[in-house]
Amino acid sequence: MDKIRTVLDLHLKHHSTLGYGLVTLLTAGGERLFSTVVFQCPCSATWNLPYGLVFLLVPALALFLLGYVLNARTWRLLTGCCARGARGARTGCCSAGLRGALVCAQLSAAAALAPLTWVSVALLGGAFYECAATGSAPLARRLCQDREPTCEAQLPLAPCHQAQASDAQDLLKELTAQSQVLGWSLIAVVIIFFLIFTSISRCLSPVSFLQLKFWKIYLEQEQQILKSQATEHATELAKENIKCFFECAHPKEYNTPSIEDWQQISSLYTFNPKEQYYSMLHKYVNRKEKSHSMRSNEGDAVIPVLGFVDTPGMNTAAEL
């Protein structure tokens, strides 16, 4: 039991890192499976380029869009935004638009992990790049300079090892080297960018390291209690409605948050140094005026290092 509890604690503390690692491994494994089982270069001057690029880029695009779909912050941003647009057009439109753009940038950075992994692994393998490069006429002319006259015509057949010109077949090694250099370069650029972005976001953090740890503990507890209380309240309300339906009686009065209340605690979190609230629920219950909206307060800002506030517990995409 202690070992199971240790594993669960490890998952709760490092679920983001473990999730990113699992996504990376699954993406790399999927690319290897595609390149060895599904991918078959047509070895045609007409089809090599589009076929290779489709396998290299289209799965990356699909993984990028899937990253948006599986991120809870996407749906927190989109749910009800059209209905709120008419009401929010009068005040705070530019501010809300800027916050939305910043959140979209953060979502794009998170969603780019899987597609970049796909492209990097595909370039290291070299099969997709070799097929696409041999179908490019400008690249073929450059590669076949000072070689046999038939090199350029035979180059599209090289991925299938059907090229009769020895020079064309030997060029596969050069294309493999180019692909692997591009793959390692992409990996290095991504790691450097991630390191710089993480360092800058931590450096600009408005709160200290220990307060961030406390913040995450608070959110975990808040979401657990919120889910428990929501389940209990919904169960009691459903029981009362069903009872009244069968008994043809009037239901008891249940205090349930209004649409506006739900909208306010469901909106994306913004940090205000004057009032350090740990969640939108915390901000809602401590506001001074019940009629005051929480979305357009002066001084509110989207802080990259605090993006975890919108994605704990019951806010995961699996439950949405």
C-alpha positions as CSV (number, residue, x, y, z in Angstrom):
1,M,0.0,0.0,0.0
2,D,2.8,2.4,0.8
3,K,4.4,1.7,-2.6
4,I,1.1,2.4,-4.3
5,R,0.7,5.7,-2.4
6,T,4.3,6.7,-3.3
7,V,3.5,6.1,-7.0
8,L,0.3,8.1,-6.8
9,D,2.1,11.0,-5.0
10,L,4.8,10.9,-7.7
11,H,2.1,11.1,-10.4
12,L,0.3,14.0,-8.8
13,K,3.6,16.0,-8.3
14,H,5.0,15.4,-11.7
15,H,1.9,14.6,-13.9
16,S,2.8,17.3,-16.4
17,T,6.3,16.1,-16.9
18,L,5.2,12.5,-17.1
19,G,2.4,13.5,-19.6
20,Y,4.9,15.3,-21.9
21,G,7.3,12.3,-21.7
22,L,4.5,9.8,-22.6
23,V,3.4,12.0,-25.5
24,T,7.0,12.2,-26.8
25,L,7.5,8.4,-26.5
26,L,4.1,7.6,-28.2
27,T,4.9,10.1,-31.0
28,A,8.3,8.7,-31.6
29,G,7.0,5.2,-31.6
30,G,4.2,6.1,-34.0
31,E,6.6,7.7,-36.4
32,R,8.8,4.6,-36.4
33,L,5.8,2.4,-37.1
34,F,4.6,4.6,-40.0
35,S,8.1,4.8,-41.6
36,T,8.6,1.0,-41.5
37,V,5.1,-0.3,-42.1
38,V,2.9,2.3,-43.9
39,F,5.4,4.5,-45.8
40,Q,6.2,3.3,-49.3
41,C,8.0,5.8,-51.5
42,P,6.4,5.7,-55.0
43,C,9.9,6.4,-56.6
44,S,8.2,8.7,-59.1
45,A,9.5,12.1,-60.2
46,T,5.9,13.4,-59.9
47,W,4.9,11.8,-56.6
48,N,8.0,11.6,-54.5
49,L,7.9,15.2,-53.3
50,P,4.2,15.5,-52.3
51,Y,4.2,11.9,-50.9
52,G,7.3,12.5,-48.7
53,L,6.0,15.9,-47.5
54,V,2.6,14.6,-46.6
55,F,4.1,11.9,-44.3
56,L,6.5,14.5,-42.9
57,L,4.2,17.4,-42.2
58,V,0.5,16.3,-42.2
59,P,0.8,14.0,-39.1
60,A,2.6,16.9,-37.4
61,L,-0.3,19.2,-38.3
62,A,-2.8,16.7,-37.0
63,L,-0.8,16.3,-33.7
64,F,-0.6,20.1,-33.3
65,L,-4.4,20.4,-33.6
66,L,-4.9,17.5,-31.3
67,G,-2.8,19.3,-28.8
68,Y,-5.3,22.1,-28.8
69,V,-8.2,19.7,-28.5
70,L,-6.8,17.9,-25.4
71,N,-5.8,21.1,-23.6
72,A,-8.4,22.1,-21.0
73,R,-7.4,25.8,-21.4
74,T,-8.7,25.7,-25.0
75,W,-12.2,24.9,-23.9
76,R,-12.1,27.3,-21.0
77,L,-11.2,30.1,-23.5
78,L,-13.8,29.0,-26.1
79,T,-16.8,27.9,-24.1
80,G,-19.4,30.7,-24.2
81,C,-17.0,33.2,-25.8
82,C,-19.5,34.1,-28.5
83,A,-22.2,34.7,-26.0
84,R,-19.9,36.7,-23.8
85,G,-18.7,38.7,-26.8
86,A,-21.9,40.8,-27.1
87,R,-21.9,41.6,-23.4
88,G,-18.1,42.2,-23.3
89,A,-18.0,44.4,-26.4
90,R,-18.8,47.5,-24.3
91,T,-15.9,47.2,-21.8
92,G,-12.6,45.5,-21.7
93,C,-12.7,44.3,-25.3
94,C,-9.1,45.1,-26.1
95,S,-7.8,43.8,-22.8
96,A,-9.7,40.5,-23.1
97,G,-8.5,40.2,-26.7
98,L,-4.9,40.6,-25.6
99,R,-5.2,38.1,-22.8
100,G,-6.8,35.7,-25.2
101,A,-3.9,36.1,-27.7
102,L,-1.4,35.5,-24.9
103,V,-3.2,32.3,-23.9
104,C,-3.3,31.2,-27.5
105,A,0.4,31.6,-27.7
106,Q,0.9,29.5,-24.6
107,L,-1.4,26.9,-26.0
108,S,0.5,26.8,-29.3
109,A,3.8,26.3,-27.5
110,A,2.4,23.4,-25.5
111,A,0.7,21.9,-28.5
112,A,3.9,22.1,-30.6
113,L,5.7,19.4,-28.5
114,A,4.2,16.3,-30.3
115,P,4.5,17.7,-33.9
116,L,8.1,18.8,-33.3
117,T,8.9,15.3,-31.9
118,W,7.3,13.7,-35.0
119,V,9.3,15.9,-37.4
120,S,12.6,15.4,-35.5
121,V,12.3,11.6,-35.3
122,A,11.2,11.5,-39.0
123,L,14.3,13.6,-40.0
124,L,16.6,11.4,-38.0
125,G,15.2,8.3,-39.8
126,G,15.6,10.0,-43.1
127,A,13.1,8.0,-45.2
128,F,10.5,10.8,-45.6
129,Y,13.2,13.4,-46.4
130,E,14.9,11.2,-48.9
131,C,11.7,10.5,-50.8
132,A,10.7,14.1,-50.9
133,A,14.2,15.4,-51.8
134,T,14.6,13.0,-54.7
135,G,11.3,14.3,-56.2
136,S,12.4,18.0,-56.1
137,A,13.7,19.0,-59.6
138,P,15.8,22.0,-58.3
139,L,17.4,19.9,-55.6
140,A,18.0,17.1,-58.1
141,R,19.8,19.5,-60.4
142,R,22.0,20.8,-57.6
143,L,22.9,17.3,-56.4
144,C,23.6,15.9,-59.8
145,Q,26.0,18.7,-60.9
146,D,29.3,17.2,-62.3
147,R,27.8,13.7,-62.2
148,E,26.6,11.2,-64.8
149,P,24.1,12.7,-67.3
150,T,21.4,10.2,-66.3
151,C,21.8,11.0,-62.6
152,E,18.9,13.6,-62.5
153,A,16.5,11.2,-64.3
154,Q,17.5,8.2,-62.1
155,L,17.5,10.1,-58.8
156,P,13.7,9.5,-58.1
157,L,14.3,5.8,-58.3
158,A,17.1,5.8,-55.7
159,P,14.8,5.4,-52.5
160,C,13.6,2.1,-54.0
161,H,17.2,1.1,-54.9
162,Q,16.2,0.9,-58.5
163,A,18.5,3.6,-59.9
164,Q,20.9,2.3,-62.6
165,A,23.2,5.3,-62.3
166,S,25.6,4.6,-59.4
167,D,25.9,8.3,-58.7
168,A,22.2,8.6,-58.1
169,Q,22.2,5.7,-55.7
170,D,25.2,7.1,-53.8
171,L,23.4,10.4,-53.3
172,L,21.1,8.7,-50.8
173,K,23.9,8.8,-48.3
174,E,24.2,12.6,-48.7
175,L,20.4,13.0,-48.4
176,T,20.4,10.8,-45.2
177,A,23.1,13.0,-43.8
178,Q,21.2,16.2,-44.6
179,S,18.1,14.8,-43.0
180,Q,19.8,13.8,-39.8
181,V,21.6,17.1,-39.5
182,L,18.3,18.9,-39.8
183,G,16.7,16.6,-37.3
184,W,19.5,17.1,-34.6
185,S,19.4,20.9,-35.4
186,L,15.7,21.0,-34.8
187,I,16.1,19.1,-31.5
188,A,18.8,21.5,-30.4
189,V,16.7,24.6,-31.3
190,V,13.6,23.2,-29.5
191,I,15.6,22.4,-26.3
192,I,17.4,25.8,-26.3
193,F,14.1,27.6,-26.9
194,F,12.3,25.7,-24.1
195,L,15.2,26.3,-21.7
196,I,15.2,30.1,-22.5
197,F,11.4,30.3,-22.3
198,T,11.3,28.4,-19.0
199,S,14.1,30.5,-17.5
200,I,12.6,33.8,-18.5
201,S,9.1,32.9,-17.3
202,R,10.5,31.7,-14.0
203,C,12.6,34.9,-13.7
204,L,9.6,37.1,-14.3
205,S,7.4,35.1,-11.9
206,P,5.5,37.4,-9.5
207,V,5.7,34.9,-6.7
208,S,8.5,32.9,-5.1
209,F,9.4,29.2,-5.6
210,L,7.9,28.1,-2.3
211,Q,4.7,30.1,-2.9
212,L,4.3,28.4,-6.3
213,K,4.5,25.0,-4.5
214,F,1.9,26.1,-2.0
215,W,-0.2,27.4,-4.8
216,K,-0.2,24.0,-6.5
217,I,-1.1,22.3,-3.3
218,Y,-4.0,24.7,-2.8
219,L,-5.4,24.1,-6.3
220,E,-5.2,20.4,-5.9
221,Q,-7.2,20.5,-2.6
222,E,-9.7,23.1,-4.0
223,Q,-10.4,21.0,-7.1
224,Q,-10.9,17.8,-5.0
225,I,-13.3,19.5,-2.6
226,L,-15.1,21.3,-5.5
227,K,-15.7,18.0,-7.3
228,S,-16.9,16.3,-4.1
229,Q,-19.2,19.2,-3.2
230,A,-20.5,19.5,-6.8
231,T,-21.2,15.8,-6.9
232,E,-23.1,15.9,-3.6
233,H,-25.1,19.0,-4.6
234,A,-26.0,17.7,-8.0
235,T,-27.0,14.3,-6.5
236,E,-29.3,16.0,-3.9
237,L,-30.8,18.3,-6.6
238,A,-31.5,15.3,-8.9
239,K,-33.1,13.3,-6.1
240,E,-35.4,16.2,-5.2
241,N,-36.4,16.8,-8.8
242,I,-37.1,13.1,-9.4
243,K,-39.0,12.8,-6.2
244,C,-41.2,15.8,-7.0
245,F,-41.8,14.4,-10.5
246,F,-43.2,11.1,-9.3
247,E,-45.1,12.6,-6.3
248,C,-46.4,15.7,-8.2
249,A,-45.1,17.9,-5.4
250,H,-43.4,21.3,-5.3
251,P,-39.6,21.0,-5.0
252,K,-37.6,22.5,-2.1
253,E,-35.6,25.6,-2.8
254,Y,-31.9,24.8,-3.6
255,N,-29.4,27.6,-3.8
256,T,-27.5,27.0,-7.1
257,P,-25.0,29.5,-8.6
258,S,-26.3,31.6,-11.4
259,I,-25.1,31.5,-15.0
260,E,-23.0,34.6,-14.4
261,D,-21.5,33.0,-11.3
262,W,-20.5,29.9,-13.2
263,Q,-19.1,32.1,-16.1
264,Q,-16.9,34.1,-13.7
265,I,-15.3,31.1,-12.0
266,S,-14.9,29.3,-15.3
267,S,-13.0,32.2,-17.0
268,L,-9.2,32.1,-17.5
269,Y,-7.2,33.1,-14.5
270,T,-5.4,36.5,-14.5
271,F,-2.9,37.6,-11.9
272,N,-3.2,40.9,-10.0
273,P,-0.3,41.9,-7.6
274,K,-2.7,43.9,-5.5
275,E,-5.0,41.0,-4.8
276,Q,-3.2,37.7,-4.9
277,Y,-5.9,35.1,-5.4
278,Y,-5.0,31.5,-6.0
279,S,-7.9,30.7,-8.4
280,M,-10.9,32.3,-10.0
281,L,-13.1,30.6,-7.3
282,H,-10.9,32.2,-4.6
283,K,-11.2,35.5,-6.5
284,Y,-15.0,35.2,-6.8
285,V,-15.7,34.6,-3.1
286,N,-13.4,37.4,-2.0
287,R,-14.7,40.1,-4.3
288,K,-16.0,43.2,-2.6
289,E,-19.0,43.8,-4.8
290,K,-21.1,40.9,-6.0
291,S,-22.2,42.9,-9.1
292,H,-18.6,43.6,-10.1
293,S,-17.2,41.5,-13.0
294,M,-13.8,39.8,-12.4
295,R,-12.7,39.8,-16.1
296,S,-11.8,43.4,-16.6
297,N,-10.1,44.5,-13.4
298,E,-7.3,47.0,-13.9
299,G,-3.8,45.5,-13.5
300,D,-4.9,41.9,-14.3
301,A,-2.4,40.0,-16.5
302,V,-1.8,36.6,-17.9
303,I,1.5,35.2,-16.5
304,P,3.0,32.2,-18.3
305,V,4.4,30.6,-15.2
306,L,0.9,30.6,-13.6
307,G,-0.7,28.7,-16.5
308,F,-1.2,25.7,-14.3
309,V,-4.0,27.5,-12.5
310,D,-6.4,26.7,-15.4
311,T,-5.6,23.0,-15.8
312,P,-5.7,21.1,-12.5
313,G,-8.1,18.4,-11.2
314,M,-11.6,18.4,-12.8
315,N,-10.4,20.8,-15.5
316,T,-8.6,18.1,-17.5
317,A,-9.7,17.6,-21.1
318,A,-10.6,13.9,-20.4
319,E,-13.4,15.0,-18.1
320,L,-14.5,17.8,-20.3
